[in-house]
């Protein structure tokens, strides 16, 4: 008997009590299907007053429903000496002798199992990084953590617990520069402040299958532990550097590297090392990987090539981890903005006397591009080489969208950094750039009414990586968001508080946006 | 409310609204009940207290938002002395120098394999002066600043791992090791840290020799830049060098007692040494020399061994302790600008004249 139970259940725990209890749970408490729900609704009424609500309880020893608020079930208990009743709404068991709800271990176990069964039947879907969610929607119930007895004891003896409140430094930590490694530090800061990634690692979800000590995911996990340890001195990420150099040879070497390249390489290595978390399913299928990196960062880019003659469209979808955007001021011509076109005030950006916005860059990215006569594509409709236009749109948006502003120009004529200021918003709506929007536009629905209730494509900024300096040498810093609307500037080992204005006025090189509303798969 | 098969079409708006209101309030009530049950269960099962935290210790973690300090309330730039252990060679390395070290350690740098190969080659070709000169030139022209300061950092370590991949087996050099055999085996000296005496004038040589060991390595034909108590060479050797370079009159070295005890060579050592020599009066540096030398010791440029790209290597690190460590220190604060900005700032010292041939002292 657990401390929260009571001795009076012993009278109940006789004969076939487990099965009886299960039946009660299945029929009257947790409804798995529409029929059971209907049956529950029809049959569960108070035997004395006929009410449906009023906290209906069912007697555990016989078939009797009584409402709690009007004490009908209490009367029944007194008369029949049936001491236990079950609440039909939440499944709690009430003991009339103790006059309180009790939690008996065995009965709780049965309750949990029945609830799980019912949820499965209902087809409820569960949080993202639960790999057992398959296409049919059957999933495991997500249960919150409850401490075991031993854990409770430990916790009681160690009262100095750290709670992460809004004014708390836990979760923030500086990173020592190991010698031109500011590019690595800024990406690490952005990754450690990605909410989903943080939750994944802090809940210990990585199961390592690599034999040697060189798993980068384990090192990331360790990194999160360091960040949340409460230490104030900056962390020295030397092991991380060593591992990255070992696994991404093209980045190895003591010289300044590009942060964007590092991001892609790091995601790639993490993705490769994540195989263990897939539960073995689809481990080697690159198109269908279910590792945490793919779940968070991978999106689908749709490329439509339209033949100019027969207007046949051939579509391909490529996965991407980031979106590289051209900037005005580069030697490639920047597409002129459509005059007052849709979305000119979308995303709350204002066109301040011609300042380029992120939305402009995105619009340029998704514009139809005429491929020219030198690049004719073989059209399967016409069976000949024809001129065509190509257009990119977003087929599937990742949970974390990373925008890379191409500030480093490496053309034949010159190599330089493009310092054009690009204003980016705190909240971004990607709807106009989706493949589905493009389809509806092509179908004649030119007026894109902003669907207020469609929250799928809304993103919030949470990290900005900036570069100061020239093409040859410079320094990277990051702004990251913690605790909703608190921004911090991470400059290697020094973390300081920053204002939203600082963030939005900064030049911007890599912009990280996180989906606002997470849809369970 | 009894459940019957009521048809809603017969009801007007107010009744519909009342119904909706009822349903809504029932839902809210049920939700609140659920919350009550959760709390009740937590209290009964005994884990309700988990939400409480120790208020005092929470204060330690409050964010600080003041100029000049970071969010932890710490002053900037106090992290210069952080160290870490290299996973490859298990040596303790200063954190801000870890990346260049790792590059060499893993053999990935532009120059790592070339330097390693050359070391192996030159240890087999000791007597071929021109070859080693050429290789030196080759190396220096690459402008590999990082390699130079890495050597400097290495020199200061007391425990060197003789098995590190950077060394070829034949070149073993232990700092601080007093060895009688040093005399017999000059080839073991780390040939990269030395001064080419041929390019220095007599005054410069004299001032140099008052503060440095100066023994010329037969292998590289360069002068030892370590202190007068350099364990690699004996006093005998030092005397001989002075005789050779400065003439018989300049053969006496300052006494061991008056020497500054330190293996670590930097500008301050030299200055202390100079003042001691003058105080003791035992130096045979003439007053004019001492005045000029003293003047020159204050000027770190002339005290620094003359470094010219074509004739000497990595001297920045050893002779000019002040200058070398200055730029090294600067690097750790201006982290990412380090490699390249320092490359550009490498001081170019004037070319001294008049080489002369060195006989075999040993």
Boltz contact constraints between the chains, C-beta under 6 A:
constraints:
  - contact:
      token1: [A, 4]
      token2: [B, 44]
      max_distance: 6.0
  - contact:
      token1: [A, 4]
      token2: [B, 45]
      max_distance: 6.0
  - contact:
      token1: [A, 90]
      token2: [B, 37]
      max_distance: 6.0
  - contact:
      token1: [A, 92]
      token2: [B, 37]
      max_distance: 6.0
  - contact:
      token1: [A, 103]
      token2: [B, 44]
      max_distance: 6.0
  - contact:
      token1: [A, 147]
      token2: [B, 47]
      max_distance: 6.0
  - contact:
      token1: [A, 152]
      token2: [B, 46]
      max_distance: 6.0
  - contact:
      token1: [A, 152]
      token2: [B, 47]
      max_distance: 6.0
  - contact:
      token1: [A, 159]
      token2: [B, 54]
      max_distance: 6.0
  - contact:
      token1: [A, 160]
      token2: [B, 54]
      max_distance: 6.0
  - contact:
      token1: [A, 160]
      token2: [B, 57]
      max_distance: 6.0
  - contact:
      token1: [A, 161]
      token2: [B, 53]
      max_distance: 6.0
  - contact:
      token1: [A, 163]
      token2: [B, 53]
      max_distance: 6.0
  - contact:
      token1: [A, 167]
      token2: [B, 62]
      max_distance: 6.0
  - contact:
      token1: [A, 167]
      token2: [B, 63]
      max_distance: 6.0
  - contact:
      token1: [A, 168]
      token2: [B, 61]
      max_distance: 6.0
  - contact:
      token1: [A, 169]
      token2: [B, 61]
      max_distance: 6.0
  - contact:
      token1: [A, 169]
      token2: [B, 63]
      max_distance: 6.0
  - contact:
      token1: [A, 169]
      token2: [B, 71]
      max_distance: 6.0
  - contact:
      token1: [A, 169]
      token2: [B, 72]
      max_distance: 6.0
  - contact:
      token1: [A, 170]
      token2: [B, 61]
      max_distance: 6.0
  - contact:
      token1: [A, 176]
      token2: [B, 82]
      max_distance: 6.0
  - contact:
      token1: [A, 176]
      token2: [B, 95]
      max_distance: 6.0
  - contact:
      token1: [A, 177]
      token2: [B, 335]
      max_distance: 6.0
  - contact:
      token1: [A, 178]
      token2: [B, 98]
      max_distance: 6.0
  - contact:
      token1: [A, 178]
      token2: [B, 99]
      max_distance: 6.0
  - contact:
      token1: [A, 179]
      token2: [B, 96]
      max_distance: 6.0
  - contact:
      token1: [A, 179]
      token2: [B, 97]
      max_distance: 6.0
  - contact:
      token1: [A, 179]
      token2: [B, 99]
      max_distance: 6.0
  - contact:
      token1: [A, 179]
      token2: [B, 100]
      max_distance: 6.0
  - contact:
      token1: [A, 180]
      token2: [B, 336]
      max_distance: 6.0
  - contact:
      token1: [A, 180]
      token2: [B, 339]
      max_distance: 6.0
  - contact:
      token1: [A, 181]
      token2: [B, 99]
      max_distance: 6.0
  - contact:
      token1: [A, 182]
      token2: [B, 335]
      max_distance: 6.0
  - contact:
      token1: [A, 182]
      token2: [B, 336]
      max_distance: 6.0
  - contact:
      token1: [A, 232]
      token2: [B, 72]
      max_distance: 6.0
  - contact:
      token1: [A, 234]
      token2: [B, 79]
      max_distance: 6.0
  - contact:
      token1: [A, 236]
      token2: [B, 82]
      max_distance: 6.0
  - contact:
      token1: [A, 236]
      token2: [B, 84]
      max_distance: 6.0
  - contact:
      token1: [A, 236]
      token2: [B, 95]
      max_distance: 6.0
  - contact:
      token1: [A, 238]
      token2: [B, 84]
      max_distance: 6.0
  - contact:
      token1: [A, 238]
      token2: [B, 98]
      max_distance: 6.0
  - contact:
      token1: [A, 242]
      token2: [B, 87]
      max_distance: 6.0
  - contact:
      token1: [A, 252]
      token2: [B, 108]
      max_distance: 6.0
  - contact:
      token1: [A, 253]
      token2: [B, 103]
      max_distance: 6.0
  - contact:
      token1: [A, 253]
      token2: [B, 108]
      max_distance: 6.0
  - contact:
      token1: [A, 254]
      token2: [B, 99]
      max_distance: 6.0
  - contact:
      token1: [A, 254]
      token2: [B, 100]
      max_distance: 6.0
  - contact:
      token1: [A, 254]
      token2: [B, 103]
      max_distance: 6.0
  - contact:
      token1: [A, 254]
      token2: [B, 146]
      max_distance: 6.0
  - contact:
      token1: [A, 473]
      token2: [B, 337]
      max_distance: 6.0
  - contact:
      token1: [A, 473]
      token2: [B, 340]
      max_distance: 6.0
  - contact:
      token1: [A, 475]
      token2: [B, 336]
      max_distance: 6.0
  - contact:
      token1: [A, 492]
      token2: [B, 335]
      max_distance: 6.0
  - contact:
      token1: [A, 493]
      token2: [B, 79]
      max_distance: 6.0
  - contact:
      token1: [A, 494]
      token2: [B, 70]
      max_distance: 6.0
  - contact:
      token1: [A, 494]
      token2: [B, 76]
      max_distance: 6.0
  - contact:
      token1: [A, 495]
      token2: [B, 70]
      max_distance: 6.0
  - contact:
      token1: [A, 495]
      token2: [B, 71]
      max_distance: 6.0
  - contact:
      token1: [A, 496]
      token2: [B, 70]
      max_distance: 6.0
  - contact:
      token1: [A, 497]
      token2: [B, 65]
      max_distance: 6.0
